[in-house]
């Protein structure tokens, strides 16, 4: 479910005019953007970039200083000129501010689902209906003999959505679609939407997102305040080195037990272990709910790591040994590669940090239920 703003905008755009879309990923400490060339050059990136967001402007996904964010976004336009200003913008909404619920409804006519969902939202989401923007998605059944419907509800506080729209418009951008980070990430990384169940771990600087994709739907998301900054600070404290040195050690040694006498590994272990425990809880949740929700694979097939901090050496191997599930780096170009294999101009290690922006930029190309 995404918040599509183009209906109003397209009232004054001639129907035969194709307006390009750029993905804009806004997080607490950075904003990343990316745009592909027209589909005639599948997978070719026209431009991309990144800018830092000073601390305190966006906190936990909430815009605290809107004017300062507008200034940062205006800086991107100054850098890219008409290339960014002339695009529609598909922007991310912070996962930690949204609500995602998997509910079971008695089998009713499809036209009656919305009324039933409204009742469930009032019972399951701790905000008044008038303060929410929400949508629902039915998990389609492979057969027609089930006596219930499984529905995924996604809801977002209206004031959060409106603050992002104001900031984008204030910077001179044309927001067209706002959607959860997990929707964009899944669109880029997941290629089989029918027969697999996968976990994607998006490890960023200040937080990590855990999402489960199964039965053509994102059925679980969770955000925890643990990311690359925590890893770096733990190394700095444990080894009594500067943050700059600690960041270097994290990227060079990672979870290699033999590197630096295992000191970097020991410093990283507590935070990595805590993240692994959160993944285990997500798996347990999925296994419990997949037993009654049709259309779902009862087994998690794989775990993919994305985000700028997914590149830590040995991280995928560590999680695989703990979870007993294949863990690997996700491919942010997986959707495009499935259509027509190509060699991305953006190296995979760098592309991992742009996974959300890539998924957002694919919004009008990919035919998915995300």
VENTARA-V490488 format. One record per helix or strand of 2 or more residues. SS is the DSSP state (H for helix, E for strand). FROM is the first residue (numbers start at 0). LEN is the number of residues. If there is no record, write none. Layout:
# VENTARA-V490488
[[SS;FROM;LEN] [SS;FROM;LEN]]
This chain:
# VENTARA-V490488
[[E;1;3] [H;5;7] [E;20;6] [E;29;7] [H;38;3] [E;44;8] [E;57;2] [E;61;2] [H;65;15] [H;81;4] [E;87;6] [H;94;3] [E;97;9] [H;109;15] [H;128;3] [E;131;7] [E;147;10] [H;157;13] [E;173;7] [H;180;9] [E;196;7] [E;207;7] [E;216;8] [H;227;12] [H;242;10] [H;258;32] [E;301;5] [H;307;4] [H;314;9] [E;326;3] [H;333;6] [H;347;14]]
